[in-house]
């Protein structure tokens, strides 16, 4: 009899432990819970962390993330308003803000991801199709960080935009959140990850970009060559001016020196007969040195001054 009582106590204790374990659950700081009974929600959602209780066996705790969740869209080929086909790759961040409504409408995160695919991809397609390509690529009408001819040329080639990439992203985000209000989720951020031409037109676009850059480079080269020619012309003109001025100053100095030398010679010539003779002798020797060489034959008259000096030297 005592043995049967012990077995009954053990069984009751075991059942009590299982019941207790089935009625207690722990909510982490990163989680939120919706308790369901036979598949239907019971009470409000549990968003505070701690030790929680539920009815064992008949109630189930459904855990959902409280943190930000990631949505990564598939690249889609979308036509723009100006009939240019592009690939658009997007991503977003979202959060479960009403777990009870989320459970009623979407049940789990897999269902939410599928619903977000429909909403975000659809809004992206609509807004890209209603704007030109340049609106989806550029953010503002700021001018390039360049000066002079570069700024003038590039600035003229950039078209003005009215909306821009950031505003399109904001409009997609707002329109998508309007559709998710009754789903218990909120889209926190939406961005274009990548925008690119389709393969059919990408090569043509690259060729057009290269031809444009070649045109700009050719203009720079021609302007550089013109500037170089102008600088070289100014250099030659200034060089000729310097040479002419230097030649004039040299001639003036030589003329002044010759005048002073002649004055000295004249002064020395007028002082005495010996000085005159020396002067005449020096001038004759200079003439002789400049006129004769070792192969020169000269016939001199006896009345010549040169003969007289040569005769006197003997």
PEJO-V588910 format. One record per helix or strand of 3 or more residues. SS is the DSSP state (helix for helix, strand for strand). FROM is the first residue (numbers start at 1). LEN is the number of residues. Records with the same first field share a line. If there is no record, write none. Layout:
SS: FROM-LEN / FROM-LEN
This chain:
helix: 2-22 / 99-7 / 109-21 / 133-5 / 148-10 / 165-15 / 181-3 / 199-73 / 273-19 / 305-9
strand: 24-4 / 31-7 / 50-4 / 59-7 / 69-4 / 76-4 / 85-12 / 185-13
